[in-house]
């Protein structure tokens, strides 16, 4: 929860984002492996809502090239993954 009592909506666009650094990308990829399997569908929904090329992908068939994702998608994933990892 980042905004008072309301959970953050990771599907909404984020404003003024710095590009994701190489180290941040590596950390994100590492942390994604720690996301519980029951939360992977949520992660896919975040990606699908922001990346038109993956809107029809299913969890069984999706392979994501993180280098190709928009900065806003990567930042939303960072926030989501961080919330999952610290639970």
N, C-alpha and C positions, 0 to 999 in steps of 0.2 A: 504494500500500500504506500503510494508515494504522495497522494494528494488527499490528506485528511482521511476520511472514512471510505473514500471511493478507491477501488482497485484501479490500477493504470490500465488503459486500453491500448495494448501493444499494436493494434491494427491501425490506429490513427497516425497520420503523418506527424513527424517531429520537425521542429524548426531549427534553423541554423546549426547544422551538424558539421563537426570537424571530420575529415576523412579518417577512416580506421587505419591505425598504424599496423605494421607487420607484426609487432609483438602483441597488440590487441587481438589481431586475427588469430594468431597461434593460441592465445589464451582462450578465446571464444571456442575454437575448435576443440580444445582440450576439455573445457567446461561442458560443452554439449554432450560429451560422452558420459557425463555425470548426471544428466537429466533423467529422472525416473521414467521408465517406459510408459507409464500411464499419463505422462505429460507431453509425450512426443506429438500427439495429435494437435495439441494447442500450439506447439512450435510450428508445425506444418501450416496451421491456419494463419499464423502471423506472416509466414513467408508468402502464402497464396494470396493474402489480402493486399500485398505490396508488390508482388512480382507477377505480372500478367502471364509470363511464359510458363509459370508453374500452377496456374489456377486450377487445372484439372488433374493434377498429379494426386496419386493416392500414397498413403504411408508405405505400402508394400513396394512401390515402384519408384519412389522419389530418390534421386541422387542430386544433391545440390552442390554446385560449384560456388563456394563462398566468395571467390574472387570476382564473380560476375554479379553479385547482389548489390543493390543500391545501398548507399551509406545509411539511409534512414532505416532500411530493413536490418542491416547489421547492428545498428544501435538499438533497435527494438529487441532484437534477439539477445543482445548483451544484457539488457534490463531483465528480460524474461528468464534467461538462463541463470543470471545472478540470483533472482528470487527463488528459483528452483533449487539451486545448489546450497543456499543457506538455510533451507527448510529442514 
